[in-house]
Amino acid sequence: MEDKLNWFAILLDKAIEFAKTAIELLKLRAIDKISEVIASIAARIAAVVLLFTGLMIGSIGVALWLGELLGKSWFGFFIVAGFYFLCGFIMFFLLKNKIKKSVNNLLIKKILE
């Protein structure tokens, strides 16, 4: 009888140890996925910041060039601003759902990899 109790205690200890190990493994996998998603997002943010900076510098150049052609520098800035307003309007109203869906799919894909 004592032998069976000892065997049961050993089995219970092993089960508890297995459960702790399984929980630790789940935590490590979650941390891995979270860090992967954050790294991916950080890389994309860095790329967007660099592209945005280049776009703004290029836009200032185009605005100054257009202003020189038209005789007043502020004409060029209004034309470039109007172009961006038109692009923003199109993106907001026509592509909003498509952009939202692609961002959601990207996040889900990164989490489930």
N, C-alpha and C positions, 0 to 999 in steps of 0.2 A: 504494500500500500504506500509506504513511504517512497518507494522507488517510482511509483506513478506520479506522486506529488512533485518529486524532484524533476521528473521528466516534463511535467506540465509547467513548472516554474521556468525551466530552461527554454521551453517552447514559447512561453509568454515573453520572456526577456528577448528572445530572437525576433518575435513579432513586433515588439515595441522598438527594437533597434532598426528593423526593416522600415517601419513606419517613419521613424525619425530621418532615416536616410532618404526615403522617398520624398518627404517634405523638403528636405535640404536640396535635393535634386530639382524639384519643382521651383524652388526659390532661385537657384542658380540659372535655370533655363529662363525664368521670367526676367531676371537681371540681364541676361544675355540679349534677349529680345528687346528690352527697353533701351539698353545701351546702343544696340544696332539701329533702332528707329531714331533715337536722338542724334546719333552720329550722321545718319542719312539726312535728317532734317537740317542739321547744322551745316553740312556740306552744301546742301541746296540753298540755304539762306546766304551763305558766303558767296556762292555763284550769282545769286540774284542781286546782292549788294554790289558786286563788281560790275555786273551787266547794267544795273541801274545807274551807277556812277558814270560808266562810259556813255550810256544813253543821254544822261543829263549834260555832260560835257559836249557831246556831239550836237545836242539840241541847241545849246547856247551858241555853238559855232554856226549852225544853220540859221538860227534866228538873227545873228549879227550879219551873216552873209545876205539874207533876204532883206534885212533892214538897209544894208548898203545899196542893194539893187533898187529898192523902192524909195530911197532918199531919207527915210526916217527909221531909226533903229527900232523903235517901239512897234512899227508895223510888222517886222519880222517876228518879234516876240509874240504878238497877238496871233499871227498866222500859225506859229508852232504850237501855241497854247490851244488854239482851235482844233488843230490836228489831234492833239492828245485828248481833248475833250470828246471829239468824235470817236476816237478809238476806245476811250473809256465807256462811252455810252453804248457802243456796239458790244463790248465785252460784258458790260453789266446786264443789259437786257436780252441779248441774244445768246451769249455763251455762258451765262451764270450757272445753269444746271450742268452743263457739260464740264466746266471747270470744277465744280463741286464734286461731281461724280468721279472725275479722274483723281482728285486729291484723296477722296475716300478710298478708292480702289488701291491707290499707292500705299496708304497707311495700312490697310487690311493686308495687302500683299507682304509688306515688310514685317508685320506682326506674325503672320502665319508661315513665314519662310522657315 
